[in-house]
Amino acid sequence: MRLRSLLFVPADSERKFARAATVSADALILDLEDSVAPGRKAFARDVVRQLLNGETRDWSFLVRINPFGTGLTLEDLAAVVRPGLDGILIPKVDGIEDVDLISHYVDALEVAAGIAPGHVKLVVVATETPAAMIGFSGYARKNRRLVAMTWGAEDLSAALGAITPREADGSWTFPYQVARAQCLFAAGAASAAALETLYVDFKDQEGLAESCKLARRDGFVGRIAIHPDQVATINACFTPSDDDIAHARRVVAAFDAQPDVGTVGIDGKMYDIPHLVAARRTLASVGEGATHG
């Protein structure tokens, strides 16, 4: 499952879905949570049922369910775990225990729907509750369905009673810098992809590109989009350049040629095992080889 770009689509809008399906996002997230009014939840589930028709697509079909505490989680899962579903985005988790519980529910629902066991993957929004912020160590236990983690500041800041999570220049205040970093570390511990949070000004392509470059620098491998116009920029920023790929191939080839050494020299520079791991990840992101270590 490639996850450079994941585009949110209100689950109760077939019109927006039709447009979103044409913009080359790696995944569409049909949203049953915040973008759907309480009185339209049942209607939105029916729309998702109809769209989940099992047809082959060149993007992954994800659904964001309503979180525990709403009383809607099981209804959502029962409605959407069917052929055609590739993953579930779980909001407002308190920790790995919530992920494990959803995973157990999906175990049973896959069998009932005739889906291959383990096919439906999980993505979590890992920083939306105060409890989540003190439970990150649990992700080191890993969950076989968990493939990606992202973060968000708005729900967390509301829960904490913050006036705003941002500085005057738009950057994150310190507590939310911590949330971002903790998500990145937890994703690494869970062997999951780290996804940068959304960029709210969908008309600011230059700002989005700069933010994506910083995210990729720090270790994020993809990003949530809230508007179709953001997808092309996100894809471009999180796709290795031809030069990046060529260099990664040279690093891997140099180590393959000397399998018993821990460092190699290329063009007068020394490269060690962490460089090899990074090179393999670069190649894996474009479908070459596999990650190691």
Secondary structure as GFF3:
##gff-version 3
##sequence-region A 1 293
A	DSSP	beta_strand	5	10	.	.	.	ID=ss1
A	DSSP	alpha_helix	14	20	.	.	.	ID=ss2
A	DSSP	beta_strand	27	31	.	.	.	ID=ss3
A	DSSP	three_ten_helix	38	40	.	.	.	ID=ss4
A	DSSP	alpha_helix	41	51	.	.	.	ID=ss5
A	DSSP	beta_strand	60	64	.	.	.	ID=ss6
A	DSSP	alpha_helix	73	80	.	.	.	ID=ss7
A	DSSP	beta_strand	87	90	.	.	.	ID=ss8
A	DSSP	alpha_helix	96	113	.	.	.	ID=ss9
A	DSSP	beta_strand	121	125	.	.	.	ID=ss10
A	DSSP	alpha_helix	130	133	.	.	.	ID=ss11
A	DSSP	three_ten_helix	136	141	.	.	.	ID=ss12
A	DSSP	beta_strand	146	150	.	.	.	ID=ss13
A	DSSP	alpha_helix	154	160	.	.	.	ID=ss14
A	DSSP	alpha_helix	174	189	.	.	.	ID=ss15
A	DSSP	beta_strand	193	196	.	.	.	ID=ss16
A	DSSP	alpha_helix	205	218	.	.	.	ID=ss17
A	DSSP	beta_strand	222	225	.	.	.	ID=ss18
A	DSSP	three_ten_helix	228	230	.	.	.	ID=ss19
A	DSSP	alpha_helix	231	237	.	.	.	ID=ss20
A	DSSP	alpha_helix	242	257	.	.	.	ID=ss21
A	DSSP	beta_strand	263	266	.	.	.	ID=ss22
A	DSSP	beta_strand	269	272	.	.	.	ID=ss23
A	DSSP	alpha_helix	273	284	.	.	.	ID=ss24
###
